[in-house]
Amino acid sequence: MSKQNSPSVFKSLFASLAILICVGVGILIYVFILGDPSHFDAEGHPKQGDYLGMMYKGGFIVPILMAIFLIIITFSIERLMTIARSKGKGRAENFIRNIKALIAADKFDEAIAACDQQQGSLANVVRAGVEKLRALHNDNSLDKESKVAAIQKEIEEATALELPMLSKNLSVISTCATIATLWGLIGTVLGMIRSFAAMSQAGAPDTTALATGISEALINTAIGIIGSVVGIIMYNYFTNKIDAITFSMDEAGFTIVQSVSAHK
C-alpha cells in the first residue's frame, strides 16, 4: 500500500514545490530584473521604449502573472517529458502489429519481452493483457467467452491505471490559463481606477499618475493574455496526444481480444 502511494505523494509534493518555486522566481524577476534602476530615469519613470520598466510599473499584479506564466511553462515541460516516456520506444503501429503476430503464433513470452523492450504506457497495458492471455491459454475450465471477458477486464484495469498518470497536472495548466486572463483583468481594472482618480483631481490632471495607471492596465492585460494563450495551446496539445495514446491502448486491447476470439 505504501509503495503504491509513494509515487503519488512524490508527484503531489513536486507539484506543490514547483508552484511555490515559480511564485518565488516571479517575485525575484519583478524585483531585481524589472525593477532594476537602469530601466528608469531620475524621476523614477520608465525610460522611453524600455518595456521592462513599463512592466515593472504594472504593479503587484505583474509578479503574480509572471508566476502563473512560469507555472504553465514548468508543467508543460513536465507533461512533455511524461508523455514522451509513455509513448515508449519505436512506432506504436509497428509494436501493435508485432504483438498481433506473436499472439497469433502463441508466442506469449516473446510478446511480453517485446512489451518490456517497447516500454511506456501502451506497452504496460498490452503486457497486462498478454500475461492474462498466457495464464488462461491452457485453462480448459473456462469457455472462450469467459476468457475474453477476463482479458478485457485486465486490459481495462491496466488502462485505468495508466490514464491518470498521463492526464495528471493538466488541470494545473488549464486553471492557470483561465486565471491568467482574469488576474490580468484585475490589474486592468486597478490601473483604470488609478487613471480616473488622476483625471478627477482638482485643477490640472496629474499626467504622470494618469500615464502610470494606463500603463499598469495595458501591461497586466498583455501579460495575462500571453499566459492564457500559451496555457490553452499547451493544454489542447497534450489532450490530443493523450487521446492518441488512449486510442492506441484501445486498439491494442481490441487486437488481443480478437486473437482470443479467433483462436480455435
Secondary structure, 3 states (H helix, E strand, C coil): CHHHHHHHHHHHHHHHHHHHHHHHHHHHHHHHHHCCHHHECCCCCECCCCHHHHHHCCCCHHHHHHHHHHHHHHHHHHHHHHHHHHCCCCCHHHHHHHHHHHHHCCCHHHHHHHHHHHCHHHHHHHHHHHHHHHHHHCCCCCCHHHHHHHHHHHHHHHHHHHHHHHHCCHHHHHHHHHHHHHHHHHHHHHHHHHHHHHHCCCCCCCHHHHHHHHHHHHHHHHHHHHHHHHHHHHHHHHHHHHHHHHHHHHHHHHHHHHHHHHCC
